[in-house]
C-alpha cells in the first residue's frame, strides 16, 4: 500500500490501497482511533499494538514531520525559517509505504525510516511542524488516509485538529524523566549515545514548543481520555484502551 505526495505542478496525488485490512469483520463502517501526547509517552508503541490487535492501519504522523525536517537539514534550511521551509515544500516528494505490516517513510525516493529517528531530526521536527504551511500539507495527507480506511493515528493534534470526529480519542502522557529514560534506551538501541539530563531538557523544551506553537499545538481534545503511562507497562495500557473502546462499541 502506498500514499504519495507529489511535488507541486506534477500529477495529481493518489492513494493506493492494496490488501487493506478492516477493523473487524462485523463492523463495516470506517472509524479511527486517535492517540495524542508528548514525546516519549509511549503512544507510538501503544498505537502499533492496537493496530496489530484490531488488524487495521497504523499511521505514524510524526514520521511525516520528521521527513520534512530531514529534508530541511539536508538542504541546509533553517527549520525555523517559514519562508524557506514553505519553498522547500514545493519540491517535497513524500511517500508512506506499508510493507509486512510496517510503515516506511520514503523521502525523494529514499527510505528514511531509520534516518528520521536521529535526535537532531527530532528537534528539527518540532520546529518545522510549527509552520502553518507544513501542518496544512501534512494534515491533508493524514485526513485522506484516515478517510479511506480504519486507522490508529498517533501525534500531537490528531483528536483536536486532524480528526476531531474520531470515534475514540486518548491523550497519552508520562513524567518527563520517565519519557527521557525511554527515549535514551531507544536511541542507545539504535547505536546513538546521549546524555540523560541533556535529553530530558530537550524533551521538556520540545513539550514547550509543541504546546505553545500557534498552529495545531499539542493539546488534549476535550473528549479524550487521559492515560498516564509513567508507572504502567505497555500491556497494561493497551488492555486499558481496548477495554474503553469495547465499552463504546
C-alpha positions in Angstrom: 0.0 0.0 0.0 1.3 3.4 -0.9 0.4 7.0 -0.4 2.3 9.6 -2.4 2.5 13.3 -2.1 4.0 14.7 -5.3 5.8 18.0 -5.9 3.7 21.0 -6.8 2.8 21.1 -10.5 3.2 17.3 -11.1 0.5 14.7 -11.5 -2.4 14.6 -9.0 -1.6 12.7 -5.8 -3.3 9.4 -5.3 -3.8 6.8 -2.5 -3.3 3.2 -3.5 -4.9 0.8 -1.0 -3.8 -2.7 -1.7 -4.6 -5.6 0.7 -6.2 -3.2 3.2 -7.4 -4.7 6.4 -10.7 -3.8 8.2 -11.1 -3.1 11.9 -13.5 -6.0 12.5 -15.4 -8.2 10.1 -18.7 -7.4 11.9 -18.2 -3.7 11.5 -18.5 -2.2 8.0 -18.1 1.5 8.7 -14.7 3.2 8.8 -13.6 4.7 12.1 -10.4 5.9 13.7 -8.5 5.8 17.0 -6.7 9.0 17.8 -3.7 8.9 20.3 -2.1 12.2 21.2 0.6 13.0 23.7 4.1 14.4 24.2 7.4 12.7 23.1 8.3 9.5 24.9 4.8 8.9 26.4 4.6 5.5 24.7 1.8 6.5 22.3 3.6 5.1 19.2 4.2 1.7 20.8 0.6 1.6 22.0 -0.7 2.7 18.6 1.2 -0.1 16.9 -0.1 -2.7 19.3 -3.7 -1.5 18.8 -3.3 -1.6 15.1 -2.0 -5.1 15.2 -4.7 -6.4 17.6 -7.5 -4.8 15.6 -6.0 -5.6 12.2 -6.1 -2.0 10.9 -3.6 0.5 9.6 -1.2 2.4 11.9 -0.2 5.8 10.7 2.8 7.4 12.5 2.1 11.1 11.7 5.3 12.2 13.5 7.3 10.4 10.8 5.9 12.7 8.2 7.1 15.8 10.1 10.4 14.2 10.7 10.8 13.6 7.0 10.2 17.3 6.3 12.7 18.1 9.0 15.3 15.8 7.5 14.8 17.3 4.0 15.4 20.8 5.5 18.5 19.7 7.3 19.9 18.0 4.2 19.3 21.1 2.1 20.8 23.4 4.8 17.5 25.1 5.5 16.8 26.5 9.0 13.7 24.6 10.3 12.5 27.9 11.9 12.6 29.8 8.6 9.0 29.8 7.5 9.6 31.2 4.0 12.5 28.8 3.2 10.5 25.8 4.5 7.5 26.9 2.6 9.5 27.0 -0.6 11.0 23.6 0.2 7.5 22.1 0.4 7.0 22.7 -3.4 9.6 20.1 -4.2 8.7 17.7 -1.3 8.1 14.1 -2.5 6.9 12.1 0.4 5.6 8.6 0.3 4.1 6.5 3.1 4.5 2.8 2.3 3.4 -0.3 4.1 5.4 -3.5 3.9 5.0 -6.6 6.0 2.7 -4.6 8.4 5.3 -1.8 9.0 5.2 1.8 7.9 8.1 3.0 5.7 8.7 6.7 5.2 10.2 7.4 1.7 11.6 10.9 1.0 12.6 11.8 -2.5 12.8 8.1 -3.4 14.9 7.1 -0.4 13.6 5.0 2.6 14.4 7.3 5.5 12.6 5.3 8.2 15.8 5.0 10.2 17.4 8.3 9.4 14.4 10.3 10.7 14.9 8.7 14.2 18.1 10.6 15.0 17.9 13.0 17.8 18.8 16.1 15.8 15.9 15.3 13.4 13.5 15.1 16.3 14.5 18.6 17.5 14.2 19.9 13.9 10.8 18.3 13.5 9.4 20.2 16.5 10.5 23.5 14.9 9.3 22.7 11.3 6.0 21.4 12.5 5.1 24.8 13.9 4.7 26.3 10.4 1.2 26.6 9.1 2.1 25.5 5.6 3.7 22.3 6.8 0.8 21.4 9.1 -1.8 22.1 6.4 0.1 19.8 3.9 0.6 17.0 6.4 -2.9 17.2 7.9 -4.4 17.0 4.4 -2.5 13.8 3.7 -3.4 12.3 7.1 -7.1 13.0 6.7 -7.1 11.5 3.2 -5.6 8.2 4.5 -7.9 8.1 7.5 -11.0 8.7 5.3 -10.3 5.7 3.2 -9.9 3.1 5.9 -9.9 2.5 9.6 -6.7 3.7 11.3 -4.9 4.2 14.5 -3.1 7.6 14.3 -0.7 9.0 16.9 0.6 12.5 17.1 0.2 15.8 18.8 -3.1 17.1 17.4 -5.0 14.1 16.0 -8.0 14.3 18.2 -8.1 18.1 18.4 -7.3 19.1 14.7 -6.7 16.2 12.3 -9.7 14.0 13.2 -11.9 15.9 15.6 -14.7 13.4 14.9 -12.6 10.3 15.6 -14.6 7.6 17.3 -12.0 7.1 20.0 -9.6 9.6 21.5 -6.9 9.2 24.0 -4.2 11.5 25.4 -1.2 9.5 26.5 1.2 11.2 28.9 4.0 10.5 31.4 6.5 12.2 33.6 9.3 13.9 31.7 12.1 11.9 33.4 10.3 8.7 32.6 10.0 9.8 29.0 13.6 10.8 28.8 14.7 7.4 30.0 12.5 5.7 27.4 13.9 7.9 24.7 17.5 7.3 25.8 17.0 3.5 25.7 15.5 3.8 22.2 18.4 5.9 20.9 21.0 3.6 22.5 19.4 0.6 20.8 20.0 2.4 17.6 23.6 2.9 18.4 23.3 6.6 19.5 24.9 7.8 22.7 23.1 10.6 24.6 23.3 12.3 28.0 20.2 11.7 30.1 19.9 15.2 31.6 20.5 16.8 28.2 17.9 14.6 26.7 15.4 15.4 29.5 15.9 19.1 28.9 15.4 18.6 25.2 12.1 16.8 25.8 10.8 19.5 28.1 11.8 22.1 25.6 10.0 20.2 22.9 6.9 19.9 25.1 7.0 23.7 25.5 7.5 24.3 21.8 4.7 21.9 20.8 2.3 23.3 23.4 2.9 26.9 22.6 3.0 26.9 18.8 0.3 28.9 17.0 -0.9 26.3 14.7 -2.3 22.9 15.9 -0.5 22.9 19.2 0.0 19.8 21.4 -3.4 19.7 23.0 -5.8 17.2 24.7 -9.1 17.1 22.9 -12.0 17.9 25.2 -13.4 14.4 24.8 -10.2 12.5 25.0 -9.5 10.1 27.8 -6.2 10.8 29.6 -3.9 7.9 30.4 -0.7 8.4 32.4 1.9 5.7 31.5 4.6 6.7 34.0 4.1 3.6 36.1 2.3 1.4 33.6 3.7 -1.2 31.2 2.6 -1.4 27.5 0.4 -4.4 28.1 -1.5 -2.7 30.8 -2.0 0.5 28.8 -3.1 -1.5 25.7 -5.6 -3.5 27.8 -7.0 -0.4 29.3 -7.6 1.3 26.0 -9.1 -1.8 24.4 -11.5 -2.1 27.4 -12.5 1.5 26.9 -13.0 1.0 23.2 -15.1 -2.1 23.7 -17.3 -0.3 26.2 -18.2 2.2 23.5 -18.8 -0.2 20.6 
